[in-house]
């Protein structure tokens, strides 16, 4: 049986003003039971990080960010460094989300540079991989995900500094999901790639999350699979009862 600790991470995307973030954090915190076994993470937008940090202080919820710049500092107007995120209280950073890759043209190389910056700041990277609907339909899911693992994760990965999130692009925010067995097979492919690149201890210890329309209705089925070590939750993380239901399913 896997000794990997389940991680339930909420990616709030571009939602929640400061007051909303505080309310949501408090509602999630008050709903966590003493028997909660999963590690719980919230990833607000940049402007809500400090209010969220203060709202969860002293509790079990951890704080993460949704992106960072690859440089530690410099002439990068509008960007935020990993060191700044650590200073704000973050322990995790989501990198390579499909919305960043698509909307901002981020390449695997760009993602790898950001991962290195996050590790340099002693933070944990949640690296997102996943195929589009066209790629899935033409049978290239394995090739796409394997390429992203190969080129989006630099040397130096450990089970402590890396989390991988498999998010089929066609399932994000659409309500559509792959079958548990299909998702599990991709997770196994990811773990095989980690084993080939980094060895058994990294492959066996690294948590691989499922993202893409995970919700209370299907969370228990996904989380029961031994290849799936948690969830990167989008829309359902914006409502405390839904997010708590997913946490409880773990």
C-alpha positions, 0 to 999 in steps of 0.5 A: 500500500502506498505511503504517499499522503493524499493532497487535495489542492484548490486552484482558485484561478482568477476568483475571490477578492480578499474578503471572499478569500478570508471567508472561504478559508475560514469556512474550509478550516472550520469544516475540517475534522480532527480525523482529516487524513489528507493534506489540504492546500488552497491556491488563491490569486496573488492579491488574496495570498496575504489575507488567506495566509492570515485566515489559515494561520495556526490551522491545517490548511497550507497556502500555495500560489498559481504561478511565478516568474523564473527569475529571483528579481529584476525588471519583470513588470507585473511578475512575482518571484518564487522568493516573494511567494515564500515571503508571503507564506506559500509552500507550493506553487502550481506551474505549467497549468494548461491555461498558462500554457495556452493563454500565455504561450508557456513552453515546457522549457518555460515551465522547467525554468519556473520549477527550478526557481521554485525549488531554489526558494525551497518551495514545492512545485505542482507541475501540470501535464495533460492532453487536449481533446484533439491529442486524446482523439488521435491517440497521442495522450501518452506521447504528450504527457511523456514529453511534458514530464521529460521537458517540464521537470528539470534535474533535481526532482525529489518526492519532497519537492515535486507533485505532478498533476494530470489534468486532461485539458478537455476535462477542465471546467467542462464537467466531462471526465475520463473514466477512473481506469483511463485516468489511472493509466495515464498516472501510471505512465507518468510514474513510469516516466518519473522512474526512468528519469529519477529512479525508484524512490522519486517515482514511488514517493511522488504524488500524482494528482488528478485534476479536471472536473473532480467534484463531490460526485466523483471524487471518491471513485478517483481517490480510491484508485491506488495510482491517484494521490489526490486532486487539483480542484478548480471550480469545486474548490470555490465552494466550501461544502464541495471542497470539504466533501472532496477532502472527506472522500480522501 
